[in-house]
Amino acid sequence: MMDQRNIATGWEIPSEGYCDQPYVVHTDDGAWLCVLTTGTGREGDGGQHVVSTRSEDRGRTWSPLLDIEPAGPPEASWAMPLKVPGGRVYAIYVYNRDNLREVQSDHGPIGRVDTLGVYAFRYTDDGGRSWSPERYEIPVRATQIDRDNPYGGRVRFFWGVGKPQVIPVGPGGAARDPAGACFGFAKVGRFGDGFMATSEGYFLHSPNICVEPDPRRLVWELLPEGDVGLRAPGGPVADEHNLTWLSDGSLFCTYRTVDGHNCQAYSRDGGRTWTEPAYAEYSPGGRLLRHPRAANFVRRFSNGKYLLWFHNHGGRDYQSRNPAWLLGGVERDGHIHWSQPEIALYDDDPARRMSYPDFIEADGRYYITETQKTTARVHEVDAGLLEGMWRHLEPPELTLDAVLAEAAGPDEGAGQGQVKPLPQLGEGGGFSLELWVRPQATAPGQVLLSTIGPDGRGVEMTTGRDGAVRLDLSDGARVVSWSCDAQALTPGGQHHVVATVDGGPRLITFVVDGILADGTPGGAAPRGEAAARQYGWGRVDAALGDVSGKGNLRLAPTVALARLHGRYLRTAEAVGNYQSGL
């Protein structure tokens, strides 16, 4: 059976070739309505436009594409659906109303004209079977970044990926009647290296869209108040702002930067003012998330808990969006506290990128859409994966259901335990090695655990450089190695180390003392990147064969307990074993 996390197992959403931002809402007749940006060329080519399609079997099959805007020019892009009480669905998108064919960049004229113009919308009152013949525009007030662009604000550069949200509660937690709706987007100051050279975030809020049937009477306001949007603490790029709400009426936003981290911000007054720009944290004052220049999306579910999609490394460009990772969030004292990351989706080709997801909840089941720009798909996600992350602040659970070998190290000499064959990585199998260790010294090369047999096959964990733990996998002909982050071990300290080899995405991960290694030495919360690696996880060579050692499980005297698990442990399971104690 193919790994459910492999994107090839998903159900394809139709497109014209290029496809982006496949966002879904539930219609009142029980269907899923998806809007997306598509075209016969590549991203940004002429003819790009927005379409919709319906599914009546939860994403397995879809109706033929229906134009919301016909193929341009002018271009229509980045459609976002908003369903309001009463069943109407709005599709809000960027429209190149004046049909500009080029604009000025830092390096001269460019012909990409899909992130400029006006915000427009059409609507459907029949579940996406037809769209309003008239197009409507949303007024957006100018701010300083508009006036500073090459056209002095006469041409506006912007785009949005923040799926509109109906916000049912106001500041203080009181129910809103009527509820308002809001979505995030980015204004662009200049085009240059990396396409968008400067950007900052804003929100469009309509207080009456849920109750006003006449689209000409809708009220819109641009937030935050003033002339400056949500920026990055360091670099010039802050965009793709994504919004959700807390039970007390606070708003929470995530957005991308080029600084190796995504950002977070809270508003306690309905979006009029926001906290100072800050990189996203696992918990208030805690370790920073690491994330490249890619979408990072947050959603709230009916149970009042959250998911955040990101890529869990410190890159600064558009690359390395495979695999995609999730965090599970729970509220505490007016903030979201995030779990450790879990792999949500991957592709067999490490270079293939996936992004711009949507999250769908239906009868206790969870789905994610994603796109690689040429294929968009729907994936059902194992509810157990999400529930495990959401339990991260609850009492821990010990996972022992697949233990192949367990041994306790003696005070002196080497402990031994019989080893069974390991799952085959080439068939998608995986395994985890778990240690409780109290090293007396952390000099490199000390064997902590080994199953290496006479034929050279097996696995071995040793002390690595700078207080790291190194894992070697050998099939007798080749060796694959990866080390956890530096400063993981301290002499005389007791540590819990789980090294996981996951044959689906072919990754090696380390969880040390309940923290998934992300490239940051010692699991600290860096404010600079000088000592950090881009990745805390490594890839396994696809040519690596059987690494089942024929020897016993041999332990160093400093290892108090070792377990060899015959499947990969999820991050939450590794954390739970740590929290359960020795």
C-alpha positions in Angstrom: 0.0 0.0 0.0 1.4 3.4 -1.0 2.3 5.9 1.7 -0.7 8.2 2.2 1.7 11.1 2.6 3.1 10.7 -0.9 1.4 13.3 -3.1 1.0 10.8 -5.9 -1.8 9.2 -3.9 -3.9 12.3 -4.0 -6.9 13.0 -6.3 -6.2 15.5 -9.1 -8.0 18.8 -9.5 -8.5 19.7 -13.1 -6.6 22.7 -14.7 -5.4 24.0 -18.0 -1.8 23.2 -17.3 -0.5 25.7 -14.8 -2.5 25.7 -11.6 -2.2 27.6 -8.3 -4.0 28.2 -5.0 -6.7 25.4 -5.1 -9.0 26.7 -2.3 -12.2 24.9 -1.4 -15.5 25.8 0.4 -18.5 23.7 1.2 -21.6 24.6 -0.7 -25.0 24.4 0.8 -25.9 21.5 -1.4 -23.1 19.4 0.0 -20.5 19.8 -2.8 -17.0 21.1 -2.6 -16.4 24.2 -4.7 -12.8 24.8 -5.6 -11.5 28.1 -7.2 -8.0 28.2 -8.6 -5.7 30.2 -10.9 -4.8 28.5 -14.2 -3.5 28.9 -17.7 -2.0 27.1 -20.6 1.5 28.6 -20.1 3.6 29.0 -17.0 3.0 31.2 -13.9 2.6 34.8 -15.0 2.2 34.1 -18.7 -0.5 35.9 -20.7 -3.9 34.3 -20.6 -3.7 33.4 -16.9 -7.2 33.5 -15.3 -9.4 32.2 -12.5 -11.8 29.3 -12.7 -13.9 27.0 -10.5 -14.8 23.3 -10.4 -17.2 21.3 -8.2 -16.8 17.9 -6.5 -19.7 15.9 -5.1 -17.5 13.0 -3.8 -15.0 14.9 -1.5 -12.4 15.6 -4.1 -12.2 12.3 -5.9 -13.7 13.6 -9.1 -14.4 17.1 -10.4 -16.7 18.9 -12.8 -15.3 20.6 -16.0 -13.6 24.0 -15.3 -15.9 27.0 -15.4 -14.5 30.4 -16.1 -14.9 33.0 -13.3 -12.9 35.3 -15.6 -12.1 34.2 -19.2 -8.6 33.6 -20.3 -6.9 37.0 -20.7 -5.4 39.4 -21.4 -6.2 41.0 -19.1 -5.0 38.6 -16.5 -7.1 37.5 -13.5 -5.1 35.7 -10.7 -5.0 34.5 -7.2 -8.7 33.8 -6.6 -9.8 33.3 -3.0 -13.3 32.0 -2.1 -15.5 33.3 0.7 -18.7 31.6 1.6 -21.1 33.6 3.7 -24.3 32.6 5.6 -27.1 32.2 3.1 -24.9 30.2 0.7 -23.4 32.9 -1.5 -19.8 32.3 -2.4 -17.6 35.2 -3.5 -14.4 34.7 -5.5 -12.0 37.6 -4.8 -9.0 38.0 -7.2 -6.4 40.4 -8.6 -7.5 41.8 -11.9 -5.3 43.6 -14.4 -8.1 46.0 -15.3 -6.1 48.4 -17.4 -4.5 45.6 -19.4 -1.0 46.8 -18.8 1.5 44.7 -20.8 4.7 45.6 -18.9 5.7 47.5 -15.8 8.9 49.0 -14.5 11.3 47.0 -12.3 14.7 47.7 -10.8 16.2 46.2 -13.9 14.0 47.7 -16.6 10.6 46.8 -18.0 9.2 43.3 -17.2 6.2 41.6 -18.9 4.8 39.8 -15.9 1.6 41.6 -15.1 -0.4 39.3 -12.8 0.3 41.0 -9.5 -1.1 44.4 -10.2 -4.4 46.2 -11.0 -7.4 46.1 -8.7 -9.1 43.7 -6.3 -12.2 42.4 -8.0 -14.8 39.8 -7.3 -17.7 37.9 -8.7 -20.2 35.7 -6.8 -22.3 32.6 -7.2 -25.6 31.9 -5.6 -26.0 28.4 -7.0 -23.0 26.6 -5.6 -20.6 27.4 -8.4 -22.7 26.3 -11.3 -22.6 29.9 -12.6 -21.0 33.2 -11.6 -22.4 36.8 -11.6 -22.2 38.4 -15.0 -21.0 41.6 -13.4 -17.5 42.1 -12.0 -17.2 44.3 -8.9 -14.2 46.1 -7.5 -13.0 46.5 -3.9 -11.7 50.0 -3.0 -8.2 49.8 -1.4 -6.8 53.0 0.1 -3.2 54.0 -0.9 -0.4 53.7 1.7 3.2 54.7 1.7 4.5 51.6 -0.1 2.1 52.4 -3.0 3.2 56.1 -3.2 6.8 55.0 -3.2 6.5 52.6 -6.1 7.8 53.6 -9.6 4.3 54.9 -10.6 3.7 56.9 -7.4 0.7 54.7 -6.6 -1.1 55.2 -9.9 -0.4 51.5 -10.6 -0.8 49.3 -7.6 1.3 46.1 -7.1 -0.2 43.5 -4.8 -1.5 39.9 -4.5 -3.0 37.7 -1.9 -3.0 34.1 -0.8 -4.9 34.5 2.5 -8.1 32.6 2.2 -10.9 34.9 3.5 -12.2 34.0 7.0 -15.6 34.8 8.6 -14.6 36.0 12.0 -17.4 35.0 14.4 -16.2 36.7 17.5 -15.0 40.2 18.3 -12.3 41.5 20.7 -13.1 40.2 24.1 -14.7 37.0 22.8 -18.2 38.3 22.3 -20.1 36.8 19.4 -20.3 39.2 16.4 -23.8 39.8 15.0 -23.4 40.2 12.1 -20.1 38.5 11.7 -17.5 40.2 9.5 -15.0 38.7 7.1 -11.4 39.5 6.5 -8.4 38.4 4.3 -4.7 39.2 4.1 -2.7 40.3 1.2 0.6 41.9 0.4 1.4 45.2 -1.3 4.6 45.3 -3.3 6.8 48.3 -3.5 9.2 47.3 -6.2 9.9 44.4 -8.5 13.6 43.3 -8.7 15.8 40.4 -7.6 13.5 37.5 -6.6 10.6 39.2 -8.4 9.1 41.0 -5.4 11.9 43.1 -4.0 9.9 44.9 -1.2 6.5 44.0 0.3 4.4 44.4 3.5 1.0 43.0 4.6 -2.5 44.4 4.9 -6.0 43.1 5.5 -9.3 43.9 3.8 -12.2 43.7 6.2 -15.9 43.8 5.4 -18.2 44.2 8.4 -21.4 43.6 6.4 -20.6 41.0 3.7 -22.3 38.2 5.7 -25.7 40.0 5.7 -25.7 42.5 2.7 -27.0 40.9 -0.5 -26.3 43.9 -2.7 -22.5 43.8 -3.7 -22.6 47.5 -4.5 -23.4 48.2 -0.8 -20.6 46.2 0.7 -18.3 48.1 3.1 -14.5 47.5 3.0 -11.8 48.9 5.2 -8.0 48.5 4.9 -6.2 47.4 8.1 -4.0 48.1 10.0 -4.8 51.7 10.4 -2.1 54.1 9.2 0.4 54.1 6.4 2.5 51.0 7.3 1.6 47.3 7.0 3.0 44.2 8.7 6.7 44.0 7.9 9.6 41.6 8.6 11.9 42.4 11.5 14.9 42.2 9.3 14.6 41.8 5.5 12.7 43.8 3.0 10.1 41.1 2.1 7.0 40.3 4.1 4.1 38.8 2.2 1.5 36.0 1.8 -0.2 37.0 5.0 -2.5 34.3 6.3 -5.1 34.9 9.0 -7.1 33.1 11.7 -8.8 34.0 15.0 -8.6 32.9 18.7 -11.5 32.2 21.0 -11.1 35.6 22.7 -11.5 37.5 19.4 -7.8 38.1 18.9 -6.5 37.7 15.4 -3.4 35.7 14.5 -1.4 36.1 11.3 1.6 34.3 9.8 3.6 35.4 6.8 6.8 34.7 4.9 10.1 36.5 4.7 13.5 36.0 3.2 15.2 35.8 6.6 15.1 32.0 7.1 12.0 32.4 9.4 8.3 33.0 9.0 6.7 35.8 11.0 3.7 36.0 13.4 1.6 38.8 14.7 -1.4 39.2 17.0 -4.1 41.8 17.0 -6.3 42.4 20.0 -8.5 45.1 18.4 -9.9 43.5 15.3 -6.9 44.1 13.1 -6.5 47.9 13.6 -3.2 47.5 15.3 -0.8 44.6 15.6 2.1 43.4 17.7 5.6 44.4 16.5 7.0 42.3 13.7 8.5 39.1 15.1 9.6 35.8 13.8 7.2 32.9 14.6 7.8 31.0 17.9 6.8 27.5 19.0 5.5 29.2 22.3 5.8 32.7 23.7 9.5 33.5 24.2 10.5 30.1 22.9 12.4 28.6 20.0 11.9 30.1 16.5 10.3 28.3 13.6 12.6 28.0 10.5 11.0 28.5 7.1 12.1 29.6 3.6 10.5 32.0 1.1 7.3 29.9 0.8 3.7 29.9 1.9 3.0 29.2 5.5 -0.7 28.8 6.2 -2.6 28.7 9.4 -6.2 27.4 9.9 -8.5 27.0 12.9 -10.7 23.9 13.0 -14.1 23.2 14.6 -12.4 21.8 17.8 -10.8 25.2 18.4 -7.4 23.9 17.5 -5.0 24.9 14.7 -2.7 23.7 12.0 0.2 25.5 10.5 1.8 24.4 7.2 5.5 25.2 6.7 8.8 23.7 5.5 11.0 23.4 8.6 14.3 24.7 7.4 16.2 28.0 7.2 16.4 28.6 3.5 16.0 32.1 2.1 14.6 31.5 -1.4 11.8 29.8 -3.2 13.4 26.3 -3.2 13.1 23.3 -1.0 9.4 22.9 -0.4 9.5 19.1 -0.2 8.5 17.7 2.2 5.7 19.8 3.7 5.4 19.8 7.5 2.6 20.6 9.9 2.4 22.0 13.4 -0.5 21.4 15.7 -1.6 24.4 17.7 -3.6 24.9 20.9 -4.6 28.1 22.7 -3.2 29.0 26.1 -3.5 32.4 27.7 -4.3 34.2 24.5 -1.5 32.7 22.4 -1.1 29.7 20.2 1.4 27.1 21.4 2.7 24.8 18.6 3.7 21.1 18.7 6.9 19.7 17.2 6.7 19.3 13.4 5.3 16.2 11.6 5.7 15.4 7.9 2.4 15.9 6.1 3.2 15.4 2.4 6.2 14.6 0.3 7.2 13.7 -3.3 9.7 11.1 -4.4 11.6 13.8 -6.3 13.3 16.0 -3.7 13.3 18.9 -6.2 9.6 18.9 -6.7 7.9 21.7 -4.7 4.5 21.8 -3.2 2.7 24.7 -1.6 -0.4 26.9 -1.3 -2.5 24.4 0.6 -6.1 24.6 1.8 -7.5 22.7 4.7 -10.9 21.0 4.6 -12.8 19.4 7.5 -15.7 17.0 6.8 -17.5 14.8 9.4 -14.4 14.4 11.5 -12.1 13.8 8.5 -9.4 16.1 7.3 -8.1 16.9 3.9 -5.4 19.1 2.4 -5.2 20.5 -1.1 -1.8 21.5 -2.6 -0.2 22.3 -5.9 3.2 21.9 -7.6 2.2 24.6 -10.1 1.4 21.9 -12.7 -0.7 19.5 -10.8 -3.1 20.2 -7.9 -4.4 17.5 -5.7 -6.6 16.7 -2.7 -5.2 14.5 0.1 -6.9 12.9 3.1 -4.7 13.3 6.1 -4.6 10.7 8.9 -6.6 12.2 11.7 -4.3 10.4 14.2 -1.4 12.5 12.9 -3.3 15.7 13.7 -4.7 14.5 17.0 -1.2 13.5 18.1 0.1 17.0 17.6 -2.9 18.6 19.3 -2.2 16.5 22.4 1.2 18.0 22.9 0.3 19.9 26.1 -1.7 16.9 27.5 -0.2 14.0 29.6 2.3 12.0 27.5 1.8 8.5 26.2 4.5 5.9 25.8 4.7 4.2 22.4 6.0 0.6 22.5 3.8 -1.2 19.9 6.5 -2.0 17.4 9.6 -2.6 19.6 12.0 -5.1 17.8 14.6 -5.0 20.5 15.1 -3.5 23.9 18.2 -3.5 26.1 19.3 -1.8 29.3 23.0 -1.0 29.6 24.9 -2.3 32.6 27.0 -0.2 34.9 30.1 -1.7 33.2 30.7 -3.4 29.9 28.4 -3.5 26.9 24.7 -4.4 27.0 23.3 -6.8 24.4 19.9 -7.6 23.0 18.7 -9.7 20.1 17.9 -7.8 16.9 15.2 -8.8 14.4 15.4 -7.8 10.7 14.6 -4.1 10.0 11.8 -3.0 7.5 13.1 -2.4 4.0 13.6 1.3 3.2 13.2 0.7 -0.5 9.7 -0.6 0.1 8.8 2.5 2.2 9.5 0.9 5.6 11.1 2.8 8.4 12.4 2.4 12.0 13.5 4.4 15.0 16.4 4.1 17.4 15.7 5.3 20.9 18.3 5.9 23.6 18.5 7.2 27.2 22.1 8.2 27.6 24.3 9.9 30.2 27.6 10.6 28.4 30.6 11.2 30.6 32.3 12.9 27.7 31.2 14.1 24.2 34.4 13.6 22.2 33.6 12.3 18.7 33.6 8.6 17.7 32.3 7.0 20.9 29.9 4.1 20.0 26.6 4.4 21.8 24.7 1.7 19.9 25.5 -0.7 17.1 24.0 -3.6 15.2 26.9 -3.8 12.7 27.5 -7.5 11.8 30.5 -9.3 10.2 29.2 -8.4 6.7 29.3 -4.7 7.5 25.5 -4.3 7.5 23.7 -2.6 10.3 23.1 0.7 12.1 25.3 2.6 14.5 25.0 5.6 16.7 28.1 7.4 17.9 29.0 10.8 19.4 29.6 13.3 16.6 31.4 16.6 16.5 30.5 19.5 18.8 28.2 17.4 21.1 26.1 15.9 18.3 24.9 12.3 17.8 25.7 10.7 14.5 23.7 7.9 12.8 25.4 5.6 10.2 23.4 3.2 8.0 25.3 0.6 6.1 24.1 -2.1 3.6 27.6 -3.5 3.5 28.5 -1.6 0.3 27.5 2.0 1.0 27.0 4.1 4.1 24.5 6.9 4.7 25.2 9.2 7.6 23.5 12.1 9.3 24.1 13.9 12.6 21.7 15.8 14.9 22.4 19.4 15.7 25.5 20.4 17.6 25.4 20.8 21.4 22.7 18.1 21.8 24.7 16.3 24.4 26.3 17.7 27.6 28.8 15.7 29.7 27.1 14.2 32.7 23.6 15.2 31.6 20.9 12.7 30.9 19.5 12.9 27.4 16.8 11.1 25.3 17.7 10.7 21.7 15.4 9.3 19.0 16.9 8.8 15.5 14.2 8.0 12.9 14.7 6.6 9.4 11.5 7.2 7.4 11.5 5.2 4.1 8.6 7.1 2.6 10.2 10.5 2.2 13.6 8.9 2.8 14.5 11.2 5.6 16.6 10.9 8.8 15.3 13.0 11.7 16.5 13.4 15.3 14.3 14.2 18.3 16.6 15.1 21.3 15.0 15.8 24.7 11.6 16.2 23.0 12.7 18.7 20.3 12.9 17.9 16.6 16.3 19.0 15.3 15.9 21.8 12.8 19.6 22.8 12.3 19.8 25.1 15.3 22.6 24.2 17.8 21.3 23.0 21.1 17.7 23.6 20.1 18.1 27.3 21.0 16.0 30.2 19.8 18.6 32.0 17.6 18.3 35.7 16.7 21.0 35.2 14.1 21.9 32.3 11.8 25.7 32.2 12.0 25.9 28.9 13.8 22.8 27.2 12.3 22.6 24.6 9.5 19.8 25.1 6.9 18.4 21.6 7.7 18.1 19.6 10.8 17.0 16.5 8.8 18.9 14.6 6.1 18.0 12.5 3.1 18.7 8.8 2.6 20.3 7.7 -0.7 17.7 5.8 -2.7 20.3 3.2 -3.6 20.8 2.2 0.0 19.9 -1.4 0.5 19.1 -3.6 3.6 20.6 -2.3 6.8 19.6 -5.1 9.0 22.6 -6.1 11.0 23.2 -9.7 12.0 24.9 -8.8 15.2 23.2 -8.1 18.6 22.1 -4.7 19.9 25.3 -3.6 21.6 25.3 -0.6 23.9 27.8 1.6 25.6 27.9 1.6 29.4 26.6 5.2 29.3 23.3 4.1 27.7 20.7 3.4 30.3 18.1 2.1 27.9 17.8 1.5 24.2 14.9 0.5 22.0 14.8 -0.4 18.3 11.3 0.3 16.9 10.2 -1.6 13.8 8.4 1.4 12.3 9.2 5.1 12.1 8.0 6.9 15.2 6.1 10.1 14.6 7.6 13.1 16.2 4.7 13.3 18.7 5.4 9.6 19.7 9.1 10.4 20.2 8.2 13.4 22.3 5.8 11.3 24.3 8.4 8.7 25.1 10.7 11.5 26.3 8.0 13.1 28.4 7.2 9.6 29.9 10.7 9.5 31.4 13.2 6.7 31.8 
